[in-house]
């Protein structure tokens, strides 16, 4: 919509809407895909709450005295020190 200010134009000429909007009804929309929803819910129910292989890997890393490596810890400490110094 383009509105131009013109004080010499006659009064009463305002903006108008040429056609009324039609509100969509429920019948106009697509039918709900309940079968797909049921299939997704069933697959979600089959997913385990945890992954046993990931839990086993985490336990192995926790048990390792050399994890994380000293170099990683040193670099992390340096990054934290830089961040603290700049804040």
C-alpha positions in Angstrom: 0.0 0.0 0.0 1.4 3.3 -1.0 0.3 6.4 0.9 1.1 9.8 -0.3 0.5 13.0 1.6 -1.3 15.6 -0.5 -3.1 18.4 1.4 -4.8 19.6 -1.8 -6.7 16.3 -2.5 -10.4 16.3 -1.7 -11.5 14.9 1.6 -13.3 11.6 1.8 -11.0 9.7 -0.5 -9.6 7.2 1.9 -8.2 3.8 1.5 -10.6 1.0 0.7 -10.5 -2.7 0.5 -12.0 -4.0 -2.7 -12.6 -7.7 -1.8 -13.5 -9.2 1.6 -11.2 -11.8 2.9 -12.5 -15.4 3.1 -11.6 -17.2 6.2 -10.5 -20.8 5.6 -12.7 -23.4 7.0 -11.8 -26.8 8.4 -13.1 -28.5 5.2 -10.6 -26.5 3.1 -7.6 -27.8 4.9 -5.9 -31.2 4.2 -7.0 -34.1 6.3 -4.8 -34.8 9.2 -2.2 -37.6 8.6 -3.0 -39.7 11.6 -1.4 -42.8 10.2 2.0 -41.0 10.0 1.6 -39.7 13.5 0.9 -43.2 14.8 3.9 -44.6 13.0 6.1 -41.8 14.5 4.8 -42.4 18.0 5.5 -46.2 17.6 9.0 -45.6 16.5 9.6 -43.1 19.3 8.4 -45.7 21.8 10.9 -48.2 20.4 13.9 -45.9 20.9 15.8 -46.8 24.1 16.3 -44.1 26.7 20.1 -44.5 26.5 22.5 -45.9 24.0 24.4 -48.8 25.7 27.5 -48.3 23.4 27.7 -44.6 24.4 27.4 -45.4 28.1 30.1 -48.1 27.8 32.4 -45.6 26.0 31.8 -43.0 28.7 32.5 -45.4 31.5 35.8 -46.5 29.8 36.9 -42.8 29.5 36.0 -42.1 33.2 38.1 -45.1 34.3 41.1 -44.0 32.3 43.5 -42.0 34.4 45.1 -40.4 31.3 41.8 -38.9 30.0 41.6 -36.1 29.1 45.2 -35.8 28.0 47.4 -33.3 29.8 47.8 -31.2 26.7 44.0 -30.8 26.4 43.7 -29.7 30.0 46.5 -27.2 29.5 44.9 -25.7 26.4 41.6 -25.5 28.1 43.1 -23.8 31.2 44.8 -21.3 28.8 41.5 -20.5 27.1 39.7 -20.0 30.4 42.5 -17.7 31.7 42.3 -15.6 28.5 38.5 -15.4 28.9 38.7 -14.4 32.5 41.4 -11.8 31.8 39.3 -10.2 29.0 36.1 -10.0 31.0 
